[in-house]
Amino acid sequence: MKVTISDQCMGDRNCNKLCPEIFEYDEDQLLSIVKMDDIPDHLKAVVRQAAAECGADAITVEED
């Protein structure tokens, strides 16, 4: 699984709160970023949840 965040990100930090192991808030860009390229199996469900709950639809999940 790979995850990207588009420039549609509103910076509400919901994904950061939900899965801080994967998502991090960039204070300079005022948006969230993905901290790793490949998502570990034990975090895939919560990453899918973060994408589903993203108000800006800014998180894209590409399944393997």
N, C-alpha and C positions, 0 to 999 in steps of 0.2 A: 504494500500500500504506500502510495505517495500522497502528500497533502500540500496544497498551495493556498496562499491567501492573496486575493486580488487587491487592486487599489480601491475597490468598493468598500473596503473595511472602514467601519465607522468608529473603531477604537473603543467599543463599549466594554471590552475586556472579558466578556462572558466566556470565551474559549480559554482564556488564561486561567480563569477561576476553575473551570471545569477540568482542564487537563494541563497543569503547569509543567508537566514533564515534556510536553510537545510544543506548547504555545507560549510565547513570551511577548511582552509589550515593549515596543521600541519607543522610548520617550522622545527621540529626535524626529522620527517619522510620524509619530502619533498614530501608530497602527500596530496590529499584532503581526508577529512573524513566526514561522515554523523553525524550530530549533534543530531538527534532524531530517535527513532525507528519507530514510526508511523507518516506518513506524513498527515498533515491536508488537508482536501478536497480542500481548496482554493489554495493550492500550488501544487497539483498533476499534473496539465498541464505543469507547468514550470519545474517540476522534470523530466517529460517524455521528454521534450525538451532538458534538460541538458544531459540526457542519449543518446538521438538521436544524439546530436552534439559532444559527447565525441570522440575525435580523436583516443583514445586508446581503445575504447569500454570497458572501465573499470567500467562503472556504470550499475548495474543490477537492474531492477525494477520488483518487484513481486507484482502483482495486488491482491487485496483481493478476 
